[in-house]
Amino acid sequence: MSGLGELDHPGTPESPGAWDERSQQRMTTAETTSARQEPTTPRRTTADPVRALMHRHRDLCEGAVDPLEIAAGLEAHGVTDRTAARFRHRDVFSLAEEMFARAAHDEDPQRRTTPLATPRVRADWILLTLLPGTIATATTAALRLTHGQTRLTLAAAGTLALALSARAALSRGPLATIRPLSLTRTGPWTYWLITYTVLGDGLLHAAITGGPDAPPTTTAWPLTTAPVLALAWSLAPASWTTHLFTTRARHRLPTSRGLQDFATAVRPLLLGTFALYLSTLTALLILCTTTLPEPPAYAQTLPLGALLLLARLLTIHGFPRAPRLALAAAAAAEATALATSFAARLPGCAFLATPVETLVDTWGPAAVPALTCTAAALPLLIHATRTLTRASAHAPTEPQC
């Protein structure tokens, strides 16, 4: 039997030799395999998803005076009820309530109890909405009592006064744009559509029949003043119905428990407001055509009134692109009808007037503005039922002075 000193020799009796590079590789592989087989303990985190969302929308939470304003802002940023479910809330409104409750309002304790701002009826914008109708009535009466150069001067002055009064009426009250939007983007198209209502039918008929040979008059080139008179007076009901729609829609916010619930409640309100305005415009048109010796112009006036109202509703709620395109398309279609009628007089270009002549021979000159305005108003109506029924379209804002 050997002594204990033999235990000091390197290696063991079973070892094939000293520690080498291959042994180091095997040891590393074994440690890696052991580490993979050990169960991993989930790391606890203190992250608060709602707090992270509040930090992302910090300006919205700090500036909100009501949970509904936060809900509208979240929806505008693409947060849906399905997204709210990730934060363990049944809908966006419930998530907004928690965010508002957790927001820091120490610097202004009254903000939690501030009621939802709604537009108030003011005497100034009521009077301004009645001003265009008054000026249009006075101008129409003056045109029928004067002749010659005096009549032309009064027509120019009345047109300018009507345009300024309409702009003043649109700068106050429910039809005013609170957001910084440029009115000149839709102004030219709107003026063209209204001007065509007065002069377009007579000019188109004269162009097809080989004229015009004289300036516009009640005989050679008929003027249609009843539609413009009715549209001027319709600014007042348009403002009142818009005020009704805005107020009732904001009152629906506290009773709604979801975005879809709010949309379902507001959609009939929007359609009812639209129908109420058209009914009022029809009554005004009947009154104007009865007072003036002119035939009724329902086909031209009602589609144009619907187009202008929908365009204004979408614009004041922050959706100006679709109205701008719709108004431009309608104006371009009317201008194209007139241009092709005159261009057909060029040698070899008679075919250009064939579509317009066929349309006029079948339904009369009024078919051109009726079809163009209807084709532009229908997409806007569909677009409005999708956008104006969102909570973000009715986010509380400072009332217009």
C-alpha positions as CSV (number, residue, x, y, z in Angstrom):
1,M,0.0,0.0,0.0
2,S,1.5,3.3,-1.0
3,G,1.8,6.3,1.4
4,L,-0.4,9.3,1.6
5,G,2.1,11.3,-0.3
6,E,1.0,9.6,-3.5
7,L,-2.3,11.5,-3.3
8,D,-0.4,14.7,-4.2
9,H,0.2,13.5,-7.8
10,P,-1.9,15.5,-10.3
11,G,-4.9,13.8,-11.8
12,T,-7.1,10.9,-10.5
13,P,-6.7,7.2,-11.3
14,E,-9.7,7.5,-13.6
15,S,-8.6,10.7,-15.4
16,P,-7.1,10.3,-18.9
17,G,-4.7,13.0,-18.2
18,A,-4.2,16.6,-17.0
19,W,-6.7,19.5,-17.5
20,D,-6.5,20.5,-21.1
21,E,-8.4,22.8,-23.6
22,R,-10.9,20.1,-24.5
23,S,-11.9,19.8,-20.8
24,Q,-12.5,23.5,-20.6
25,Q,-14.9,23.4,-23.6
26,R,-16.8,20.5,-22.1
27,M,-17.1,22.4,-18.8
28,T,-18.4,25.5,-20.6
29,T,-21.0,23.4,-22.5
30,A,-22.2,21.8,-19.3
31,E,-22.7,25.1,-17.5
32,T,-24.6,26.5,-20.5
33,T,-26.9,23.5,-20.5
34,S,-27.5,23.7,-16.8
35,A,-28.4,27.3,-17.0
36,R,-30.9,26.6,-19.8
37,Q,-32.5,23.8,-17.7
38,E,-33.0,26.0,-14.6
39,P,-36.5,27.5,-14.4
40,T,-36.5,31.2,-14.9
41,T,-38.3,33.3,-12.3
42,P,-40.3,36.0,-13.8
43,R,-38.9,39.4,-13.0
44,R,-41.2,41.6,-11.2
45,T,-41.6,45.1,-12.7
46,T,-43.1,48.2,-11.2
47,A,-44.0,49.7,-14.6
48,D,-47.5,51.3,-14.7
49,P,-49.0,51.1,-18.2
50,V,-51.6,53.8,-17.4
51,R,-48.9,56.1,-16.0
52,A,-46.9,55.5,-19.1
53,L,-49.9,56.4,-21.2
54,M,-50.4,59.6,-19.1
55,H,-46.8,60.5,-19.6
56,R,-47.2,60.1,-23.4
57,H,-50.3,62.3,-23.4
58,R,-49.1,64.6,-20.6
59,D,-50.3,67.8,-22.3
60,L,-53.8,66.3,-22.8
61,C,-54.1,65.2,-19.1
62,E,-52.7,68.5,-17.7
63,G,-55.0,70.6,-19.8
64,A,-58.2,68.6,-19.5
65,V,-61.0,70.0,-17.5
66,D,-63.2,66.9,-17.8
67,P,-62.6,63.1,-18.3
68,L,-64.6,63.4,-21.6
69,E,-61.9,65.7,-23.0
70,I,-59.3,63.1,-22.3
71,A,-61.5,60.4,-24.0
72,A,-61.9,62.6,-27.1
73,G,-58.2,63.3,-27.2
74,L,-57.3,59.6,-26.9
75,E,-59.7,58.7,-29.7
76,A,-58.2,61.3,-31.9
77,H,-54.8,59.7,-31.3
78,G,-56.1,56.3,-32.4
79,V,-56.9,54.7,-29.0
80,T,-60.0,52.5,-29.3
81,D,-62.0,50.3,-26.8
82,R,-59.9,47.4,-27.8
83,T,-56.7,49.3,-26.9
84,A,-58.3,50.3,-23.6
85,A,-58.8,46.6,-22.8
86,R,-55.0,46.3,-22.6
87,F,-55.1,48.7,-19.7
88,R,-57.8,46.6,-18.0
89,H,-60.6,49.0,-18.9
90,R,-63.8,48.2,-20.7
91,D,-63.7,51.3,-22.9
92,V,-61.9,54.5,-23.6
93,F,-64.2,56.5,-21.4
94,S,-63.4,54.4,-18.3
95,L,-59.7,54.7,-19.1
96,A,-60.0,58.5,-19.4
97,E,-61.8,58.6,-16.0
98,E,-58.8,56.9,-14.4
99,M,-56.3,59.1,-16.2
100,F,-58.2,62.3,-15.2
101,A,-58.5,61.1,-11.5
102,R,-54.7,60.4,-11.4
103,A,-53.7,63.6,-13.2
104,A,-52.1,66.3,-11.1
105,H,-54.6,69.1,-10.7
106,D,-53.3,70.5,-7.4
107,E,-52.5,73.9,-9.0
108,D,-56.2,74.3,-10.0
109,P,-58.6,72.3,-7.8
110,Q,-61.7,73.7,-9.5
111,R,-60.8,72.1,-12.8
112,R,-62.2,68.7,-11.7
113,T,-65.7,70.2,-11.2
114,T,-65.7,72.5,-14.2
115,P,-68.7,71.6,-16.3
116,L,-68.5,70.7,-19.9
117,A,-68.4,73.8,-22.0
118,T,-71.2,74.2,-24.4
119,P,-71.9,77.0,-26.9
120,R,-74.2,79.7,-25.6
121,V,-76.8,81.5,-27.6
122,R,-75.6,85.1,-28.1
123,A,-77.5,88.1,-29.4
124,D,-74.6,89.2,-31.6
125,W,-74.4,86.1,-33.7
126,I,-78.1,85.8,-34.0
127,L,-78.3,89.3,-35.5
128,L,-75.3,88.6,-37.8
129,T,-77.0,85.5,-39.2
130,L,-80.1,87.6,-40.1
131,L,-78.0,90.3,-41.7
132,P,-77.2,88.4,-45.1
133,G,-80.9,87.8,-45.6
134,T,-81.8,91.4,-44.9
135,I,-79.1,92.6,-47.4
136,A,-80.2,90.1,-50.0
137,T,-83.8,91.2,-49.7
138,A,-82.9,94.9,-50.0
139,T,-80.6,94.2,-53.0
140,T,-83.3,92.1,-54.8
141,A,-85.9,94.9,-54.3
142,A,-83.5,97.5,-55.6
143,L,-82.7,95.5,-58.7
144,R,-86.4,95.3,-59.6
145,L,-87.0,99.0,-59.1
146,T,-84.0,100.4,-61.0
147,H,-82.7,100.2,-64.6
148,G,-79.5,100.8,-66.6
149,Q,-76.3,101.9,-64.9
150,T,-78.0,102.5,-61.6
151,R,-79.1,98.9,-61.5
152,L,-75.6,97.7,-62.3
153,T,-74.1,99.8,-59.6
154,L,-76.6,98.6,-57.0
155,A,-76.0,95.0,-58.1
156,A,-72.3,95.3,-57.5
157,A,-72.7,97.1,-54.2
158,G,-75.3,94.6,-53.0
159,T,-73.1,91.6,-54.0
160,L,-70.2,93.0,-52.1
161,A,-72.3,93.8,-49.0
162,L,-73.8,90.3,-49.1
163,A,-70.4,88.7,-49.3
164,L,-69.1,90.7,-46.3
165,S,-72.2,90.1,-44.2
166,A,-72.0,86.3,-44.9
167,R,-68.4,86.3,-43.9
168,A,-69.2,88.2,-40.7
169,A,-72.0,85.7,-39.9
170,L,-69.6,82.8,-40.4
171,S,-67.0,84.4,-38.0
172,R,-69.3,84.3,-34.9
173,G,-71.5,81.7,-33.4
174,P,-71.8,77.9,-34.1
175,L,-70.6,78.2,-37.7
176,A,-67.4,79.9,-36.8
177,T,-64.1,77.9,-37.1
178,I,-62.4,77.8,-33.7
179,R,-59.4,76.0,-35.1
180,P,-56.9,78.1,-37.3
181,L,-58.3,77.2,-40.7
182,S,-57.9,79.3,-43.8
183,L,-61.3,80.5,-45.2
184,T,-59.7,81.4,-48.5
185,R,-59.3,77.7,-49.4
186,T,-63.0,77.1,-49.8
187,G,-64.1,80.7,-50.4
188,P,-63.6,80.9,-54.1
189,W,-65.4,77.6,-54.7
190,T,-68.3,78.7,-52.6
191,Y,-68.6,82.1,-54.4
192,W,-68.5,80.4,-57.7
193,L,-71.3,77.9,-56.8
194,I,-73.5,80.7,-55.6
195,T,-72.8,82.9,-58.6
196,Y,-73.6,80.0,-60.9
197,T,-77.0,79.7,-59.1
198,V,-77.7,83.3,-60.2
199,L,-76.2,83.4,-63.7
200,G,-75.3,79.8,-64.7
201,D,-78.6,78.4,-66.0
202,G,-79.2,81.4,-68.3
203,L,-75.6,81.5,-69.5
204,L,-75.6,77.8,-70.2
205,H,-78.8,78.0,-72.2
206,A,-77.6,81.0,-74.1
207,A,-74.3,79.3,-74.9
208,I,-76.1,76.2,-76.3
209,T,-78.5,78.3,-78.4
210,G,-75.7,80.4,-79.9
211,G,-75.6,83.4,-77.5
212,P,-75.3,85.3,-75.4
213,D,-75.9,88.4,-77.5
214,A,-76.6,90.8,-74.6
215,P,-75.8,91.4,-71.0
216,P,-77.8,89.4,-68.4
217,T,-81.4,90.6,-68.1
218,T,-84.7,89.2,-67.1
219,T,-85.4,88.3,-70.7
220,A,-82.3,87.9,-72.9
221,W,-80.3,86.3,-70.2
222,P,-82.5,85.4,-67.2
223,L,-81.3,86.0,-63.7
224,T,-82.3,83.6,-60.9
225,T,-82.4,85.5,-57.6
226,A,-84.8,83.4,-55.5
227,P,-82.2,80.7,-54.7
228,V,-79.6,83.2,-53.5
229,L,-82.3,85.0,-51.4
230,A,-83.3,81.7,-49.8
231,L,-79.7,80.7,-49.1
232,A,-79.0,84.0,-47.6
233,W,-81.9,83.7,-45.1
234,S,-80.9,80.1,-44.5
235,L,-77.8,81.1,-42.6
236,A,-79.9,81.8,-39.6
237,P,-81.5,78.3,-39.4
238,A,-78.1,76.8,-40.3
239,S,-76.6,78.4,-37.3
240,W,-79.4,77.4,-35.0
241,T,-79.5,73.8,-36.1
242,T,-75.7,73.6,-35.8
243,H,-75.9,75.0,-32.3
244,L,-78.6,72.4,-31.5
245,F,-76.4,69.6,-32.9
246,T,-73.3,70.7,-31.0
247,T,-75.1,71.1,-27.7
248,R,-77.0,67.9,-27.9
249,A,-73.9,65.9,-29.0
250,R,-71.9,67.2,-26.0
251,H,-74.7,66.4,-23.7
252,R,-74.6,62.8,-25.0
253,L,-71.0,62.4,-23.9
254,P,-71.6,62.0,-20.1
255,T,-74.3,59.4,-20.7
256,S,-72.3,57.3,-23.2
257,R,-70.2,54.4,-21.9
258,G,-68.2,53.8,-25.0
259,L,-67.2,55.2,-28.4
260,Q,-69.7,53.0,-30.3
261,D,-72.4,53.9,-27.8
262,F,-71.7,57.6,-28.4
263,A,-71.7,57.2,-32.2
264,T,-75.0,55.3,-32.2
265,A,-76.6,58.1,-30.2
266,V,-75.2,61.0,-32.2
267,R,-75.8,59.6,-35.7
268,P,-79.7,60.1,-35.6
269,L,-79.1,63.6,-34.1
270,L,-76.8,64.5,-37.1
271,L,-79.3,63.2,-39.7
272,G,-82.2,65.0,-37.9
273,T,-80.2,68.3,-37.9
274,F,-79.5,67.8,-41.6
275,A,-83.2,67.1,-42.4
276,L,-84.4,70.1,-40.3
277,Y,-82.1,72.5,-42.2
278,L,-83.3,71.1,-45.6
279,S,-86.9,71.5,-44.5
280,T,-86.3,75.1,-43.5
281,L,-84.5,75.9,-46.7
282,T,-87.4,74.4,-48.7
283,A,-89.9,76.6,-46.8
284,L,-87.7,79.7,-47.5
285,L,-87.4,78.8,-51.1
286,I,-91.2,78.4,-51.5
287,L,-91.7,81.8,-49.8
288,C,-89.1,83.5,-52.1
289,T,-90.4,82.0,-55.3
290,T,-93.9,82.9,-54.3
291,T,-92.9,86.5,-53.6
292,L,-90.8,86.9,-56.7
293,P,-92.1,86.1,-60.2
294,E,-89.7,83.3,-60.7
295,P,-90.2,79.5,-61.2
296,P,-89.2,77.3,-58.3
297,A,-85.6,76.2,-58.3
298,Y,-85.6,73.2,-55.9
299,A,-83.2,71.1,-58.0
300,Q,-80.5,73.7,-57.9
301,T,-81.0,75.2,-54.4
302,L,-81.5,72.2,-52.1
303,P,-78.4,70.2,-53.2
304,L,-76.3,73.4,-53.0
305,G,-77.7,74.1,-49.5
306,A,-77.0,70.6,-48.4
307,L,-73.4,70.8,-49.8
308,L,-72.7,74.1,-48.1
309,L,-74.1,72.9,-44.7
310,L,-72.2,69.6,-44.7
311,A,-69.0,71.4,-45.8
312,R,-69.3,73.9,-42.9
313,L,-70.1,71.3,-40.3
314,L,-67.1,69.2,-41.2
315,T,-64.8,72.3,-41.4
316,I,-65.8,73.7,-38.0
317,H,-65.2,70.3,-36.4
318,G,-61.7,70.0,-37.8
319,F,-62.2,68.1,-41.0
320,P,-61.6,70.7,-43.8
321,R,-60.0,68.5,-46.4
322,A,-63.0,66.6,-47.7
323,P,-65.2,69.8,-47.9
324,R,-62.5,71.6,-49.8
325,L,-62.3,68.7,-52.4
326,A,-66.0,68.4,-52.7
327,L,-66.6,72.1,-53.3
328,A,-63.7,72.3,-55.7
329,A,-65.0,69.3,-57.7
330,A,-68.6,70.7,-57.9
331,A,-67.3,74.1,-59.1
332,A,-65.0,72.5,-61.6
333,A,-67.8,70.4,-63.0
334,E,-70.0,73.5,-63.5
335,A,-67.1,75.4,-65.1
336,T,-66.4,72.5,-67.4
337,A,-70.0,72.4,-68.6
338,L,-69.8,76.1,-69.6
339,A,-66.4,75.8,-71.1
340,T,-67.3,72.8,-73.3
341,S,-70.4,74.6,-74.5
342,F,-68.4,77.6,-75.7
343,A,-65.5,75.4,-77.0
344,A,-67.8,73.5,-79.2
345,R,-68.1,76.6,-81.4
346,L,-64.5,76.0,-82.6
347,P,-64.1,74.2,-85.9
348,G,-64.1,70.4,-85.4
349,C,-65.0,70.6,-81.7
350,A,-68.8,70.3,-81.8
351,F,-68.6,66.9,-80.1
352,L,-67.4,68.6,-76.9
353,A,-70.9,70.0,-76.2
354,T,-72.7,66.7,-76.8
355,P,-72.9,65.5,-73.2
356,V,-74.1,68.9,-71.9
357,E,-76.6,69.4,-74.7
358,T,-78.0,65.9,-74.1
359,L,-78.4,66.7,-70.4
360,V,-80.0,70.0,-71.0
361,D,-82.4,68.7,-73.7
362,T,-83.5,66.0,-71.3
363,W,-83.8,67.8,-68.0
364,G,-83.1,71.4,-68.7
365,P,-80.2,73.7,-67.6
366,A,-80.9,73.1,-64.0
367,A,-79.7,69.5,-64.3
368,V,-76.1,70.6,-64.3
369,P,-76.0,72.2,-60.9
370,A,-78.4,69.6,-59.5
371,L,-76.2,66.7,-60.5
372,T,-72.9,68.3,-59.6
373,C,-74.0,69.4,-56.1
374,T,-75.8,66.2,-55.4
375,A,-72.7,64.1,-56.4
376,A,-70.6,66.3,-54.1
377,A,-73.0,66.3,-51.2
378,L,-73.6,62.6,-50.9
379,P,-70.0,61.6,-50.2
380,L,-69.8,64.4,-47.7
381,L,-72.9,63.1,-45.9
382,I,-71.4,59.6,-45.7
383,H,-68.2,61.2,-44.5
384,A,-70.0,63.3,-41.9
385,T,-71.8,60.2,-40.5
386,R,-68.5,58.6,-39.8
387,T,-66.5,61.6,-38.5
388,L,-69.0,63.8,-36.7
389,T,-70.2,60.9,-34.6
390,R,-66.7,60.5,-33.0
391,A,-66.1,61.8,-29.5
392,S,-63.0,63.5,-30.7
393,A,-65.0,65.7,-33.0
394,H,-66.8,67.2,-30.0
395,A,-63.8,67.8,-27.7
396,P,-64.5,70.7,-25.4
397,T,-63.0,74.0,-26.7
398,E,-63.2,77.6,-25.6
399,P,-66.4,79.2,-26.8
400,Q,-66.2,81.6,-29.7
401,C,-66.7,85.2,-28.6
